[in-house]
Every structure is written in C-alpha cells, then in structure tokens.
Amino acid sequence: MARQVTENAVALRSYAEERQFPRHGLWVGMLTMALLVAIVVSLGVGAVGVPAKKLVLALLGGDSLTADQRIIVLSVRLPRIVAAALVGSALSVSGLLFQGLFRNPLADPYVIGSSGGAVLGASVGVFLLSSVTVAGFGATALLGFLGALCSILLVYALARVHGRTPVVTLLLAGFAVSTMLSYSSYLLEVLDRDFGTGLRVLASWLHGTIGQPTWGQLIIVTITLALGFAASIPLAHRLNTLSLGEEYATHLGVHVQQTRIAIIVIGSLLTAAAVALGGLISFVGLVVPHMMRMVLGPNHTRLLPATALAGALFLLLADTVARTIIAPAELSVGVLTAFIGGPFFLYLLRKTKQETLL
C-alpha cells in the first residue's frame, strides 16, 4: 500500500512538472543554437579578427580562409573553445549531481574535497615533475586529476561509518581534508628556486586557465566526459526519487547507499577531468545548475542535458571575454567566473537564510 501511494506521488509530481515546465525541448534547442553561435563568435574575435561568414563556410568544409587565418582558427582558437565547452559542461553536470545528492543549492563540484587534492597534485607536478608528460598531458594536469580523485577516495573512507556514509560527515570530512591538502602544497612551494617561475605557473593553474590543449588531450577528455554523462542519465532519474525522501526512495526499490556512491564517483570523475583541462575554475558548477533549476524546475532528467549545454555556453563566453578584455594580455577565466559567481552565491546564501527563518 505504501509503495502504491509513493508511486502515485511520483506520478503526480511528474505530471505537475510536465504542466509547469512544458518548454524543456525549446530550451534545449535554444541553448544548442546559442552554443553554436557562441562558437562562431569566439572563433572570430581576437587579435586577428575573422568574419563570421568565412568561419561558417570553413566549418562546413569550404576553403574561405587564408593560410594564416586557418592556423589561427583551427589550430589555436578551436581547441581552446572545445576545451572551455567541455570543462564548463563537466563542472555544471557535476554540480547538478552534488546539489541533488545533498539537496542543497549551495553545493558545488568541490564540495567534498577534490580541490585540495588537486592543488597538492598540481604542486607536485609543477615543482618536482615539471618535465614529465603522459598521453600528452603535463604532470601538473595529470597529477591534479589524480590528486582530485585520491582526495575524494580519502574523504569517502573517512566518512564511511558501519557501511553507511552520512551526508554531514561526508561534508565535514571533505572540508577538513581539502584544507589540509591545500596547505600542504606550501611545503613544495618553498622548493621553487627558479626565480618564482613555478609559483607563477601554479598560481595561473589555481586561478583557472583554459590553456592550449592538443587534439589528443581533447579526445581523451571527451571520452571520459561522455562516459560520465552517460552514467549520469540513470542517476538523474534516481535523484528525482530521492528528492521525495530516502524512505520513499527505498520503498520504490532505489538502493540509496549505492546511488550515493555512484553520484560521488561520477561527479568526482567529471570534476577531476575538468581540473585536468582547466585548473580550478570556481562557481560554474554552482551558478549554472541553479539557474537552470530556476528555469526548468527540479526534474533532474530534464535538467541534465540543459545544464550540460548551459555550462558549456557559460564558460565558453567567459573564456572568450577573459582572453579579449585586456588583449594582448589574458585574464584567467577563473577570476572572471569568481566575479560573476561570488555575488550569485551571496544571493543564494541570503535567500536560503530567509527561507530557513520562514
């Protein structure tokens, strides 16, 4: 009987969401078109401007560009644009998963400690293994990726109690581990004897910078993210059920603990892949999922593709502005997203506090 009542509640909720947010397909279509337009615009702006008509013809296989323009557009700008879109999409989907898991709009991809491990790993790469490369990735990116994953495993092991992982314990363990690992990087910073070169490289990475990736790197990251996105689809449906409460979800046959572990693994993998390609870029995984939830409602199945597209669009536009606003110099994209996301975070914090008081 309880199971039937709960199933009816889920059905009624889905129907209500269908009535309230009928334009999901329209939003996905608009975001797709906006992303394509943003790609063309980003390809054309810079120290060497390229007309949009020539770019479209070139992307369709035409021979409308000069030799210099072809090198600039296809070998310099396009890989960076793809990287920005991948990183933005990965951080946004990861943020969506963690916000759904913790039922908190203030959660972000670094909420359970991945940033501290990434900082320590990147520091090892910068100061001790700067000449090492694996599969086209430098030691900084590779060890940042591994550090993020290892810190998550450590946090999970510390938070697990009697076969269960309480959410509050997980968050507290993540905060403690992230803080300790972040400050541990100072021990490596004092080893820099190259007139501060290593410190400047590390600072750039910590502020979030979309560099100049190779196509080989992009292929590896794309495959990783594709697997993560595919695994997120069934998890999105389970998050809808979990939002009704763990007891109801259990009655409907959802394995709450297994689902929680899967979300942590997939979210951490997406975050680590984004870290490897763009360093620590803040607020993307906080702002974008919440904005799409305000527009499309709480249905995670609907939110997933829209959030992925919106994240790609958001970071692509931010990176385009970052590399052109003070040309010929460049601004770290993480600095720009912080200026955008910081006020938005304060707005969310104030809104959450007001709702709590009510």
VMD Tcl script that draws the C-alpha trace (Angstrom):
set ca {
  {0.00 0.00 0.00}
  {2.77 2.44 0.97}
  {4.61 1.59 -2.23}
  {1.50 2.32 -4.31}
  {0.94 5.65 -2.56}
  {4.55 6.64 -3.15}
  {4.39 5.67 -6.82}
  {1.25 7.78 -7.17}
  {3.07 10.70 -5.52}
  {5.93 10.38 -8.00}
  {3.47 10.23 -10.91}
  {1.57 13.29 -9.69}
  {4.81 15.20 -9.21}
  {6.00 14.31 -12.73}
  {2.63 15.39 -14.14}
  {2.79 18.68 -12.27}
  {6.29 19.34 -13.57}
  {5.16 18.49 -17.09}
  {2.38 21.06 -16.79}
  {4.57 23.68 -15.17}
  {7.63 23.38 -17.43}
  {6.41 22.34 -20.91}
  {9.18 24.09 -22.84}
  {12.08 21.84 -21.93}
  {12.72 20.87 -25.55}
  {12.55 24.51 -26.60}
  {15.18 25.48 -24.01}
  {17.49 22.67 -25.12}
  {17.10 23.81 -28.72}
  {17.77 27.46 -27.83}
  {20.83 26.56 -25.77}
  {22.16 24.43 -28.63}
  {21.73 27.27 -31.11}
  {23.23 29.77 -28.68}
  {26.24 27.50 -28.18}
  {26.80 27.20 -31.94}
  {26.57 30.97 -32.35}
  {28.96 31.47 -29.43}
  {31.47 29.11 -31.05}
  {31.41 31.09 -34.29}
  {31.71 34.40 -32.43}
  {34.57 33.13 -30.27}
  {36.41 31.80 -33.32}
  {36.19 35.22 -34.97}
  {37.26 37.53 -32.13}
  {40.83 38.13 -31.05}
  {43.96 39.93 -32.18}
  {43.20 38.73 -35.72}
  {39.52 39.14 -36.49}
  {37.84 36.72 -38.91}
  {34.42 37.46 -40.50}
  {31.61 35.15 -39.38}
  {30.67 34.27 -42.99}
  {34.17 32.96 -43.71}
  {34.15 30.97 -40.46}
  {30.84 29.29 -41.23}
  {32.00 28.35 -44.72}
  {35.27 27.00 -43.31}
  {33.48 24.91 -40.67}
  {31.23 23.49 -43.39}
  {34.28 22.35 -45.33}
  {34.84 25.33 -47.60}
  {38.17 27.00 -48.41}
  {37.31 30.56 -47.39}
  {40.23 31.24 -45.01}
  {43.76 32.32 -45.76}
  {46.62 30.12 -44.58}
  {47.28 32.32 -41.55}
  {43.60 32.52 -40.65}
  {43.28 28.74 -40.92}
  {46.14 28.21 -38.47}
  {44.75 30.75 -36.01}
  {41.17 29.49 -36.18}
  {41.59 25.73 -36.46}
  {44.86 25.15 -34.61}
  {44.80 27.86 -31.93}
  {41.26 29.00 -31.15}
  {39.15 25.92 -31.91}
  {40.94 23.53 -29.48}
  {40.62 26.12 -26.71}
  {36.95 26.65 -27.48}
  {36.28 22.91 -27.33}
  {38.20 22.70 -24.04}
  {36.19 25.56 -22.49}
  {32.92 23.93 -23.54}
  {33.97 20.54 -22.13}
  {35.14 22.00 -18.82}
  {32.00 24.11 -18.40}
  {29.76 21.17 -19.19}
  {31.62 18.82 -16.83}
  {31.57 21.24 -13.89}
  {27.90 22.05 -14.40}
  {26.75 18.43 -14.55}
  {28.90 17.58 -11.55}
  {27.38 20.50 -9.64}
  {23.88 19.34 -10.61}
  {24.58 15.85 -9.26}
  {26.02 17.09 -5.97}
  {23.24 19.65 -5.44}
  {20.69 16.90 -5.98}
  {22.53 14.48 -3.69}
  {22.92 16.94 -0.81}
  {19.61 18.72 -1.58}
  {21.41 21.99 -1.22}
  {21.69 24.72 -3.91}
  {24.98 25.86 -2.33}
  {26.79 22.60 -3.17}
  {29.39 22.70 -5.95}
  {31.76 20.20 -7.64}
  {34.46 20.80 -5.00}
  {32.13 20.32 -2.03}
  {33.69 17.06 -0.81}
  {37.35 17.94 -1.02}
  {38.51 17.41 -4.58}
  {40.07 20.90 -4.79}
  {42.59 20.23 -2.00}
  {43.86 17.06 -3.63}
  {44.01 18.80 -7.00}
  {46.10 21.63 -5.51}
  {48.57 19.23 -3.91}
  {48.82 17.09 -7.04}
  {49.38 20.11 -9.26}
  {52.04 21.41 -6.86}
  {53.93 18.12 -7.11}
  {53.71 18.36 -10.91}
  {54.93 21.96 -11.02}
  {57.81 21.74 -8.54}
  {59.02 18.13 -8.77}
  {57.95 16.60 -12.10}
  {57.63 19.54 -14.48}
  {59.30 17.69 -17.37}
  {57.07 14.59 -17.20}
  {54.30 14.05 -19.75}
  {51.85 11.16 -20.12}
  {49.49 10.79 -23.10}
  {50.12 14.43 -23.99}
  {49.23 15.72 -20.53}
  {51.82 17.51 -18.43}
  {52.49 16.44 -14.86}
  {50.52 19.41 -13.49}
  {47.29 18.44 -15.23}
  {47.75 14.71 -14.73}
  {48.61 14.89 -11.03}
  {45.86 17.46 -10.49}
  {43.44 14.90 -11.91}
  {44.82 12.06 -9.78}
  {45.00 14.27 -6.68}
  {41.33 15.20 -7.00}
  {40.28 11.56 -7.31}
  {42.52 10.38 -4.46}
  {41.25 13.07 -2.10}
  {37.67 12.01 -2.81}
  {38.53 8.39 -2.01}
  {40.17 9.50 1.23}
  {37.17 11.62 2.22}
  {34.79 8.78 1.46}
  {36.85 6.30 3.50}
  {36.96 8.69 6.47}
  {33.23 9.44 6.30}
  {32.02 5.86 5.96}
  {30.65 4.51 9.26}
  {29.24 0.99 9.68}
  {28.65 0.59 5.96}
  {26.91 3.96 5.59}
  {28.07 7.42 4.57}
  {26.20 10.19 6.42}
  {25.96 13.37 4.35}
  {27.03 15.70 7.17}
  {30.08 13.55 7.96}
  {30.99 13.48 4.27}
  {30.85 17.28 4.01}
  {32.87 17.84 7.18}
  {35.49 15.29 6.16}
  {35.70 16.90 2.73}
  {36.28 20.32 4.23}
  {38.98 19.08 6.61}
  {40.85 17.01 4.03}
  {40.66 19.72 1.38}
  {42.04 22.33 3.77}
  {44.93 20.14 4.93}
  {45.93 19.11 1.41}
  {45.71 22.68 0.09}
  {48.07 23.99 2.77}
  {50.38 21.01 2.29}
  {51.28 22.47 -1.10}
  {53.21 25.21 0.71}
  {55.88 22.66 1.61}
  {56.50 22.24 -2.10}
  {56.32 25.94 -2.90}
  {59.40 26.62 -0.78}
  {61.35 24.30 -3.11}
  {60.95 26.69 -6.03}
  {64.40 28.02 -6.83}
  {63.68 29.16 -10.38}
  {63.03 32.82 -9.59}
  {59.34 32.19 -8.87}
  {58.56 30.60 -12.26}
  {56.95 27.58 -10.66}
  {54.86 29.77 -8.37}
  {53.55 31.74 -11.35}
  {52.63 28.53 -13.18}
  {50.86 27.19 -10.10}
  {49.05 30.50 -9.49}
  {47.78 30.52 -13.07}
  {46.52 26.96 -12.68}
  {44.85 27.71 -9.33}
  {43.05 30.73 -10.81}
  {41.62 28.60 -13.61}
  {43.07 28.92 -17.07}
  {41.93 27.26 -20.31}
  {45.28 26.69 -21.98}
  {46.14 25.42 -25.43}
  {45.26 21.70 -25.39}
  {46.17 19.26 -28.13}
  {43.55 17.33 -30.04}
  {44.86 14.14 -28.41}
  {44.15 15.60 -24.96}
  {40.70 16.70 -26.04}
  {39.86 13.25 -27.36}
  {40.83 11.61 -24.05}
  {38.84 14.13 -22.01}
  {35.86 13.90 -24.37}
  {35.71 10.12 -23.99}
  {35.97 10.43 -20.19}
  {33.21 13.02 -20.06}
  {30.99 11.08 -22.47}
  {31.17 8.06 -20.15}
  {30.44 10.28 -17.16}
  {27.46 11.93 -18.86}
  {26.06 8.55 -19.94}
  {26.32 7.26 -16.37}
  {24.59 10.42 -15.11}
  {21.37 9.69 -17.02}
  {20.06 6.88 -14.76}
  {21.37 8.76 -11.71}
  {19.27 11.79 -12.65}
  {16.14 9.65 -12.51}
  {17.14 8.28 -9.09}
  {17.75 11.80 -7.81}
  {14.14 12.63 -8.64}
  {13.03 9.74 -6.46}
  {15.48 10.60 -3.67}
  {14.10 14.13 -3.54}
  {10.91 12.62 -2.07}
  {12.94 11.28 0.84}
  {15.21 8.30 1.41}
  {12.42 6.23 2.98}
  {10.13 6.69 -0.02}
  {13.01 6.00 -2.40}
  {13.77 2.75 -0.57}
  {10.11 1.69 -0.88}
  {10.39 2.25 -4.63}
  {13.40 -0.05 -4.84}
  {16.16 2.56 -5.02}
  {19.37 1.48 -3.28}
  {20.11 4.76 -1.56}
  {23.66 3.95 -0.47}
  {24.67 2.59 -3.88}
  {23.13 5.60 -5.59}
  {25.01 7.95 -3.29}
  {28.30 6.20 -4.04}
  {27.64 6.27 -7.79}
  {26.88 10.01 -7.72}
  {30.05 10.71 -5.75}
  {32.15 8.64 -8.17}
  {30.67 10.13 -11.37}
  {30.62 13.69 -10.03}
  {34.22 13.38 -8.87}
  {35.33 11.94 -12.22}
  {33.73 14.83 -14.10}
  {35.31 17.35 -11.73}
  {38.75 15.76 -11.97}
  {38.59 15.75 -15.78}
  {37.65 19.44 -15.75}
  {40.52 20.19 -13.35}
  {43.00 18.42 -15.63}
  {41.97 20.58 -18.58}
  {41.32 23.97 -16.97}
  {42.65 24.03 -13.42}
  {40.42 25.19 -10.56}
  {37.55 27.20 -12.04}
  {35.12 28.28 -9.36}
  {31.36 28.90 -9.28}
  {30.49 27.36 -12.68}
  {29.15 24.21 -11.02}
  {27.24 26.34 -8.52}
  {25.67 29.00 -10.72}
  {24.68 27.09 -13.85}
  {22.73 24.18 -12.28}
  {20.83 26.54 -10.01}
  {19.97 28.90 -12.88}
  {18.63 26.01 -14.97}
  {16.66 24.70 -12.00}
  {15.00 28.11 -11.67}
  {14.01 27.96 -15.35}
  {13.11 24.28 -15.85}
  {12.14 23.08 -12.39}
  {13.51 20.29 -10.19}
  {13.28 17.33 -12.60}
  {16.90 16.17 -12.89}
  {16.21 14.10 -16.01}
  {15.20 17.27 -17.82}
  {17.88 19.36 -16.17}
  {20.79 17.13 -17.21}
  {21.06 17.95 -20.96}
  {20.07 21.60 -20.44}
  {22.64 22.04 -17.68}
  {25.39 20.45 -19.78}
  {24.66 22.82 -22.68}
  {24.29 25.88 -20.43}
  {27.58 25.10 -18.68}
  {29.39 24.80 -22.00}
  {27.88 28.09 -23.19}
  {28.62 29.93 -19.92}
  {32.30 29.01 -19.72}
  {32.87 29.49 -23.44}
  {31.54 33.05 -23.24}
  {33.51 33.69 -20.04}
  {36.74 32.42 -21.60}
  {36.17 34.50 -24.74}
  {35.79 37.62 -22.63}
  {38.80 36.65 -20.47}
  {41.14 36.37 -23.46}
  {39.97 39.55 -25.18}
  {39.02 42.04 -22.46}
  {42.63 43.11 -21.73}
  {44.23 41.98 -25.00}
  {47.02 41.32 -25.82}
  {47.27 40.09 -22.22}
  {44.81 37.48 -20.91}
  {42.73 37.29 -17.76}
  {42.37 33.92 -16.02}
  {38.83 32.70 -16.67}
  {38.52 31.58 -13.04}
  {38.88 35.20 -11.96}
  {36.01 36.22 -14.22}
  {33.72 33.39 -13.08}
  {34.51 34.34 -9.47}
  {33.32 37.92 -10.09}
  {30.13 36.53 -11.62}
  {29.57 33.63 -9.21}
  {30.53 35.40 -5.97}
  {27.55 37.80 -5.90}
  {25.26 34.98 -7.06}
  {26.49 32.79 -4.19}
  {25.76 35.58 -1.71}
  {22.27 35.92 -3.20}
  {21.67 32.18 -2.75}
  {23.02 32.33 0.78}
  {20.70 35.19 1.69}
  {17.73 33.52 0.02}
  {18.40 30.22 1.81}
  {18.69 32.04 5.15}
  {15.38 33.83 4.60}
  {13.63 30.56 3.71}
  {15.06 28.94 6.84}
  {13.73 31.77 9.03}
  {10.31 31.46 7.44}
}
mol new
graphics top color blue
foreach p $ca { graphics top sphere $p radius 0.5 }
foreach p [lrange $ca 0 end-1] q [lrange $ca 1 end] { graphics top cylinder $p $q radius 0.2 }
display resetview
